[in-house]
């Protein structure tokens, strides 16, 4: 039986009556919840899709006797920097002073640092300071940018930068020295950077 005093702008299709709409209908909500509990609406469930696709490496082009380190190119600030070594054994990110100067940075851009670094043969290194800079790893169109805190050191090196575990973990990278590449997740899927030739 229809009630003439009810709000005629709000119609409930479940009751086929005016006064409230479907979103406010407690009887309809109870019916749906009961059907869900009994599993009668399982056919309407969407299959679960993983938000992180698998990261795999192809087995072509590798050289089993090739023991070189993983050396890449990446963008720091807005400059493409070559000779960046990926070092999973290093706990620090290192930016060599020559590369620091080529980024048009000065000592005023450094935060003083009172700690020292211990090299792998036991030598003690005192960093000039620390610089927190954006670094972009790109495999166009898949790119990932993050802020890395580099210890700036005045030493000569064949490399410009060492990327250590801290940044690699923030990047959530998978490094394969055998395949001479590293893979990481981006918002558009897995990106890959191969070792420079």
C-alpha positions in Angstrom: 0.0 0.0 0.0 1.4 3.4 -1.0 1.6 6.2 1.5 0.6 9.5 -0.1 2.5 11.6 2.6 6.0 10.2 1.6 8.6 12.2 -0.4 7.8 11.6 -4.0 11.3 12.5 -5.2 12.8 9.4 -3.5 11.9 6.0 -4.9 12.9 2.6 -3.7 12.9 0.0 -6.5 13.1 -2.8 -3.9 9.9 -1.8 -2.2 8.4 -0.2 -5.3 7.4 2.7 -3.1 8.3 6.3 -2.3 9.9 7.7 0.8 13.5 6.5 0.6 15.8 5.5 -2.2 17.8 2.2 -2.8 20.9 3.5 -1.0 19.0 4.0 2.2 16.9 0.8 2.1 17.9 -1.4 5.1 15.8 -4.3 3.9 17.7 -4.3 0.5 21.1 -4.1 2.3 20.2 -7.0 4.6 19.0 -9.1 1.6 22.3 -8.4 -0.3 24.5 -9.2 2.7 22.6 -12.5 3.2 23.2 -13.5 -0.4 26.9 -12.6 0.0 27.2 -14.7 3.2 25.6 -17.7 1.4 28.0 -17.3 -1.6 25.2 -16.7 -4.1 26.9 -13.5 -5.5 30.3 -15.0 -6.0 29.8 -15.0 -9.7 29.9 -11.2 -9.6 33.4 -11.0 -7.9 36.2 -9.7 -10.1 39.3 -12.0 -10.3 42.1 -10.6 -8.1 44.8 -8.9 -10.2 48.3 -8.4 -8.8 49.3 -4.8 -8.7 52.9 -5.7 -9.2 53.7 -7.6 -12.4 56.5 -10.2 -12.3 60.0 -9.0 -12.8 62.0 -11.5 -14.9 65.2 -11.5 -16.8 65.6 -13.0 -20.3 68.4 -15.5 -20.8 69.8 -14.1 -24.1 72.9 -12.2 -24.6 74.7 -13.0 -21.4 78.3 -14.0 -21.3 79.0 -16.5 -18.5 82.7 -15.5 -18.2 81.9 -11.8 -18.1 82.6 -10.6 -14.5 82.4 -6.8 -14.9 80.4 -4.7 -12.4 77.0 -3.3 -13.3 77.8 0.3 -14.6 74.8 2.4 -15.7 73.8 5.9 -16.8 71.2 7.8 -14.8 70.0 11.4 -14.4 71.0 13.4 -11.4 69.4 16.8 -11.1 68.9 17.2 -14.8 72.3 15.9 -16.1 72.9 12.5 -17.6 75.7 11.0 -15.5 77.7 8.0 -16.9 79.9 5.7 -15.0 77.5 5.0 -12.1 78.4 1.7 -10.4 75.7 -0.3 -8.8 77.3 -1.7 -5.6 75.0 -4.0 -3.5 77.9 -4.3 -1.0 78.0 -0.6 -0.2 76.0 0.9 2.6 76.5 4.4 1.3 75.7 6.4 -1.9 78.9 8.2 -3.0 79.2 11.1 -5.4 82.8 11.9 -6.4 83.8 15.6 -6.1 84.6 16.0 -9.8 81.1 14.9 -10.8 79.6 17.1 -8.0 81.3 20.2 -9.5 80.1 19.3 -13.0 76.5 19.4 -11.6 77.2 23.2 -11.0 77.2 22.5 -7.3 79.4 24.2 -4.7 80.4 23.5 -1.1 77.5 25.8 0.0 75.2 23.1 -1.4 76.6 20.5 1.0 75.5 19.7 4.5 78.5 19.1 6.8 79.1 15.5 7.9 81.1 14.5 10.9 81.4 10.8 10.2 84.0 8.9 8.1 83.8 6.1 5.6 85.9 3.0 5.8 87.0 1.6 2.5 87.2 -2.1 1.6 90.9 -2.2 2.3 90.5 -0.3 5.6 91.4 3.2 4.6 89.5 6.0 6.3 87.8 8.6 4.1 86.4 11.9 5.3 83.5 13.1 3.1 83.4 16.8 2.1 79.7 16.7 3.1 76.4 15.3 2.1 74.1 16.3 -0.8 70.5 15.2 -1.2 69.7 15.2 -4.9 67.0 13.8 -7.2 68.2 10.8 -9.2 66.1 9.4 -12.1 66.4 5.9 -13.4 64.7 5.7 -16.8 63.7 3.1 -19.3 61.5 5.4 -21.3 58.6 5.6 -20.8 59.1 3.8 -17.5 61.0 6.2 -15.1 61.4 6.4 -11.4 62.8 9.4 -9.5 63.7 9.5 -5.9 65.8 11.6 -3.6 69.2 10.1 -2.6 71.6 11.4 0.0 75.1 11.2 -1.5 78.3 11.4 0.5 80.6 13.7 -1.5 84.2 12.6 -1.4 87.4 14.1 -2.9 89.0 11.1 -4.4 90.0 10.1 -7.9 87.9 7.3 -9.3 87.0 5.7 -12.6 83.4 6.2 -11.6 81.3 9.3 -11.0 78.8 7.8 -8.5 78.4 4.7 -6.4 74.8 3.7 -5.8 74.6 1.6 -2.6 71.9 -0.5 -0.8 70.0 2.5 0.6 69.0 3.9 -2.8 68.6 0.4 -4.3 66.2 -0.6 -1.5 64.2 2.7 -2.0 64.1 2.0 -5.7 63.0 -1.6 -4.9 65.4 -2.8 -7.6 66.3 -6.3 -8.6 69.9 -6.5 -9.7 71.3 -9.2 -11.9 75.0 -9.0 -12.6 74.7 -12.1 -14.7 72.3 -10.4 -17.0 74.1 -7.0 -16.7 70.9 -5.3 -15.9 68.6 -4.2 -13.1 64.8 -4.0 -13.0 62.5 -1.9 -10.9 58.8 -1.2 -10.7 57.3 2.1 -12.0 53.7 3.3 -12.2 53.6 2.0 -15.8 55.1 -1.4 -15.3 58.6 -2.8 -14.9 61.6 -0.7 -16.0 65.0 -2.1 -16.9 68.4 -0.5 -17.1 71.1 -2.4 -18.8 74.8 -2.0 -18.1 76.6 0.5 -20.2 78.7 -1.1 -23.0 
